[in-house]
Amino acid sequence: MSGPHMPAPDAATLKKRDEIVADMRIIVPGEGVVATDREMRAFESDGLTAYRQMPLVVVLPETVAQVSRILKYCHERNIRVVPRGSGTSLSGGALPLQDAVLLVMSRFNRILDTDFANRAVVAQPGVTNLGITQAVEHAGFYYAPDPSSQIACSIGGNVAENSGGVHCLKYGLTANNILGIEMVLMNGEVVRLGGKHLDAEGYDLLGLMTGSEGLLGVVTEVTVRILQKPETARAMLIGFPSSEQAGQCVADIIGAGIIPGGMEMMDRPAIHAAEDFVHAGYPLDVEALLIVELDGPQAEVDHLIERVEQLAAQNGCMTSRVSHSDEERLTFWAGRKAAFPAVGRISPDYYCMDGTIPRKELPRVLSGMRELSEKYGLRVANVFHAGDGNLHPLILYDANRPGELEKAEDFGADILRLCVEVGGVLTGEHGVGVEKRDLMPEMFSEDDLNQQIRVKCAFDPNHLLNPGKMFPQLHRCAELGRMHIHRGQMPFPELERF
């Protein structure tokens, strides 16, 4: 199903575009400018594939100086810019615009420094998440945040979305593992925040940038914290007769003061899809499965495994299995990490949601999602970071059936409203992008949003960086005193939805 197409650009627009393309080729010579429809088609969407839009031109710089010149050029000519990393964003955060330069950072793909004494790695933003761990694992170190897309997602994109992963429960999100960044502002100015030191003076601008979704600046270098691998790490597979019992077990484990290295949950549809895809040895006669990893000194891990087994038994677990080798532990995680592509084998399309709730509300929210599934007549598979309450419901639909995408979107919106209702938030790690933008008023008042947009105005007063993302349609910064939110409006009608 394809959305409406815009009419062909007029002669004046084509002339302006030709000038921009020619100027971009001067700034980034060689193969750094992509301008034909055929070549740009690869960049028309990010991981939120329901929305697609061809960019004005795609530019792939290789140096900080080139990024600075591109942004300064666009700033002086009032040209919009959309930054993009690996394009794995699931919220439309890197979705192009028809009148915007798509600034792709994938050629910034080198690790610049590994400093074991300071336990830090300096990397360019195009380095993959997993690439950082691979660069230091020979010395017994690793980078803790590990999103399921870690083999492909870039560290710059992780900063933009404040990405998490299965080990974020104990070791934190990207925000807890970033020490410093280099960034370029919209006017071309190069700025450094933080460094290898543990804390920086002044305002926490590094915290402000982490999770800013490309609205405030373009990251050109990232300094991350690396950790030593724990002495022992063992994973448990615990099966339950209901998702509610599994959810209660999660709450009981945390309530007992146990902080696992990772604690993930999958329901029956996700279990079966992952097992058929990876053959990780998951039990198929359970309604919910917990994967609990405990790490640290061996004596401590052995003790905690016993305590978790007791808590699981109190919640009616049907099966429990503990890994006895690192290979077996990684196999347990392989199914969970491959859950998204595995679900793609059982449905023509799926819509991956992202919301976060208080852990104690897991049983209530899971029950509510079942009711919503019946209401909309669409199946849902649940795969999520149970330990920190970050839900990732996968709504299964068929885009070839008229109206099913709209039903999936409405279903997803109701899930997020439920998250907010129980005291949670609209996102945990995927970001707002265009997907949740018009739901922001469900969580924030108009005054709240006005305050947030003032931050945007301080960095980018002309709204040239990644416009149309995160915030409902707003007036310009000069009119901030009488700003109004227009709910449910798409500021860029040229957007195609598929």
C-alpha positions, 0 to 999 in steps of 0.5 A: 500500500503506497501513500500519496506522491507529490507532484514533480518539483518545478523548474525553480526547485530543480535549479536550486537543487542542482546548485546545492548538489554542485556545491556539495560535490565541491565540499565532499569530492569523489563519491561522497554525494549521492544525487540520483533517484536510483542511488538515493532509494536506499536512504528513503527510510530508516527502521520505521519502514512504514514511512518513506521519503526521498531526500533532496540529496545524500551527502557522506562526509569523511572529515569533521571539516567537511561536516562543519562546511556542510552545516555552515553552508546549509545554515547560511542558505536556510536549508534543512539537514537530517543527520543519519547514522546506520539507519536502524532507528525504529521511530523514524528519527532518520527519516529524510525530507524532500527539501533537506540534505541527508547527512550520512555519517557512515564513513566516520567508521574508525576507532581513534584510541583505545585507552585501557588505563583510563578504561575508555575508547574514542570512536567515530560515530559510524563505528558499530556498537559491537565494533567497540567491544570487538576492539577491546575484548582481547584485553578482557574489556567490553562496551556494556550497552548492547541493543539487539541491532548492535551488529549494525547500529552505530555508536553515533546513533546510540548517542542520538537515541540513548540506546539500551540493550539486554545489559542496561539493567545493571550497567546503564543506557548509553547515557551512563556509558558516554564520557565525551563527544565532539559535535558540530552545531548547525552554524558549523561551530565544532564543540567538545563536551566531556572527555576521558575524565569522569565528570565535566564542569558546568552544565550537563550538556553531554546529558542534554545531547544524549537522546537529543535525536539529532535536533541539537547537533551532529556528533563527530566523535564519541568517547565511551566507558569500557568495562572489564568482563566479569569473572563469571556470567551465567544465564537462566531460562525460566518458563512460566504458565502465564505472562503475569506470573513471569512479570511478578517474578521480575518484580520480586527479583528486583524487590529482593535486591538482586540486580541481574546483568540482564533480565529479559522476557518473551511471550509464547509467540516470540518464544516459538518464533525465536526457537524456530529461527535460532534453535536456542533450546527454549521450552515451547510449552510455556506462556512466558520465558525469562532470561536472567543473567547473573554475573560477578564472582563465582561464589556470588553468582552461585548464591544468586542463582539459588535465590532466583530459582526460589523466587521463580518457584514461588511464582509457579515456574514450570521449567528452569535451566542454567547455562554451564558454559559461556557458549551455552549462555550466548546461545540463550541470548542468541534467540532473544537478540534475533527475536525481531527478525524471527518474528518477521518470519511469521508475519508479512509486517510487524510494528515494533513499539517501545514504551517504559513502565514501572516494573510492578505494573508489568502484569497489568500492562500485559493483560491490557495488551491482550485486551487491545489485541482482541479489540483490534484483531491483531496479534502481538508478540512481546519481547522486552527488557523486563528488568527496567520495564522497557516494553517492545511489543511487536504488533503483527499485521499485513500492509497489503490488507487495506486499513491494517497499518492504520489499525496497527498504529492505533493499537500501538498508540493505545499501548503507549497511552497505557504506559503513560497511564500507569506512570510510565513514559512514551519511549525507553530507547527508540526515541520519539522521532515521527512515530510518537511525536503526536503522542507527546501531549499525552505525557507533556503539557503545552508548557512542558513542550514549550520549555523543551522547544526552547532548548531546541531554539538555543541550539538551532533557532531556525529549526533546520536540524532534523525538523518535524521530529520529536515535537508536535508542530510548533511556531518559530522560536521568535514566536515562542511566547505565543506558541501553540501545539497543533495535535495530529498534524504532519508538518511535511505533507510530502511524506509517503506512508507505505 
